C-alpha cells in the first residue's frame, strides 16, 4: 500500500495552528512531568518505566497515525468487485429495516451487490421488519436474501452462514444496529486492488452521540480509537481488529480459515464473542494484510446506560485478552515497530491496576503526600486525548474525551482483572 508524501508542516498549515501548538506544548509538559515523577516516587523502577512507556505508547499512536494516508493514485477507479453485505441479527426490530434500506441505497452497480440478512432466533418483530425492507430494496433493484433461524445460533454462526451463501468477491459485515453512507462500499473495496489485503476496517461513528454524557464520551472514544489507533496499525498493514459494525473481507481468504474460526475454543469453552477481533487474528496469522479506511463511514448505536456500557466493556476486555494471547504468538514476526507497539499495548494495561494502586493509595500512605505530579500528568494526558478529537473535528464534545480518558484510568482499569477471572464465561452479557 502506497502513502502520500506529505510533510508534517504542510499538514500543520492546513489545520488549526493554535490547537496544534497547544497539543504539542502539552505533550512536552507531560514528558517533563513524567521524568519528574520518576524522581519523586522513590526512584521505583517499575513505576518509572511504566510512566514513560505508557506516555510513549499513547503519543506514538498519534504520531504514527499522521503518516497513514493512502495514495489515491494507487487505486483503480474502475475496480468494482462483486460484494455481499452481511447482517446477522437478533432482536433488532427497531433498527433492522433502516439498516437494510440504507445498504440498498448504496452507490454501487446494482448488479454487483446483494444483501444477506440472518434472523438469528429473534423473539421480537425483526423478521417482519426484514421482509418489509426486502420489498423496499426489491423496488430499487437490490436482492435481499433473508435467512430465518427459529433457534438462536449465535453471531459467529450467522456470519459464517453469510460467508457460505455469498457468491461474491467481497463480504462487508454490518452490525444490525448500524447504518452506512452511500459511498461506504466504494471506499472499502478500493483497497482490495492489492491482492495481499484480506480485510478493511471502516470508520464507526456513534449514531446516538448526543443522547447523554455517556454516549458523548463514547463518541470521542470511538473517533480516537479509529482515527489514531487503527491508522497507526494500518500503517504496517496490521489492523488488529476489523470492527463488526463495518468491515470488508475478501471472501476467498475467509473460506480458507472459516472452519477453524467457527470452531475456535479457549480454555475448553467455545468462543461466542469477540468474533470481529478473532476473525482479524486468523487472517493476520496467515500473513494477510489488514488496513483501515477513514472515508468508509458507518454509524452505530452505543449503550446509553451505565449498566449496559459496563457489560459491553467487560465482554470486549475478555475478547481482547483472549485474542491478544493468540496474536502474541505470531505478532513478533511482523514489522518491528508494530511488534513493539503491540506487546506494549498488551503489557501496559495488565500492569495498570498495580500502578494506580501504588500511585493513589500506597504512595500517599507511606509518604503522607498527595501524588500531585501523577494526577497532573494524568489530567494532561486526558486533555491531549480530547484535544486530538477537537483538532480533527472542531466538535465541542472534545471535553467528554477528557472525562472518558480519566474515567478509563480510574474506573475501567479495574475491569481487566475481573475479565481475566471470567474468561471462561461465554455469555454475551448484553443479550
Beta strands, then each sheet from edge to edge (+ up, - down):
strand 1: 83-89
strand 2: 113-120
strand 3: 144-149
strand 4: 170-174
strand 5: 178-180
strand 6: 197-206
strand 7: 246-250
strand 8: 265-266
strand 9: 269-270
strand 10: 289-300
sheet 1: 3+ 2+ 1+ 4+ 7- 6+ 10+ 5-
sheet 2: 8+ 9-
end
